[in-house]
């Protein structure tokens, strides 16, 4: 007589295979009544679990790949360091990191297309908003690879979840801060972006302009500078604007390249009023700029929480486990000189 299988148990209990698997492995997400029904079906069928096979399945390594933009972006390099330092913290999970040229949608699409489903179970990617990237993500999902976006989302794609902050909310927070810092000084506001090709920068700009135009109409928003998250480009472009526009009252740097912001301010005309400055991501350089008074506030997202959430989500997706819809939400923190950790 053929031994009963989990297929037989699922059929007898009237549940899916994944539900039987969750009951067998004591995973969350199964109602008590369903657990009882599955257990009863096992008894009636004389189902005996293959312990060796179950242990092997449990110990199978999840092979995850993080695709990050290359370059001098301090936040991205921080993510890369954290992944390297914590790679052994996740049991039965191997983690690889690959970098691609920043803001290059074609290079990113090619990297996604080159992912081997035989060697990779899940991918976390900092997305560039582009049709070729959306198509590459769709192909990757068709080949059975789990996908989450990280830091910068692509909601119209086949990605399964997003891990990161609410970037519109972050931009609105920056506007509330900068508007108050500049209160009583009518003038111009400079937005320093990396590229409008990435959704996180576009969303931060949207939230920022919504609040500043509605609540601080005495401040004129200049067209954004696209510094490619490169400190040298940011320094040159911002220095040019500060020389041409002597009535700049505030600067919002919504991407990386904040060292370029600090250097441009250091070269600003002595005795001229210093613009108020809000930037993103607490790094050694932005911390020092807060301490010396060059920057007024830093909006931060915790890189450790970000990669931990991405790994946990991918593990659940790969293993067919239930996923908390809020698991990828990362809160924002606001640091001034007085509350630095």
MOKAUR-V939419 format. One line per field, one symbol per residue. psi: psi as a letter, one per 40 degrees, with the letter a starting at -180 (. if undefined). Layout:
psi->???
//
This chain:
psi->hhhiidddddddefiiddddddddefiiehidddddddddddddefhhhgddddddddehhhhihhhiiiaehddddddddddddededhhfhhhihhiihhfgdddddddddehhdeehdihhhhihhiddddddddddddeehihiihdhigdeaeidihhaihdddddddddddddddehegiaihhhhidieehddddddddddddddddegeehhhiiihheffhddddddddddddddgefhdihhheaafdddddddddeihheihhiihhiihhiddddddddeedidihhihhddddddddddddddddefiihheedehhiiihhidefh.
//
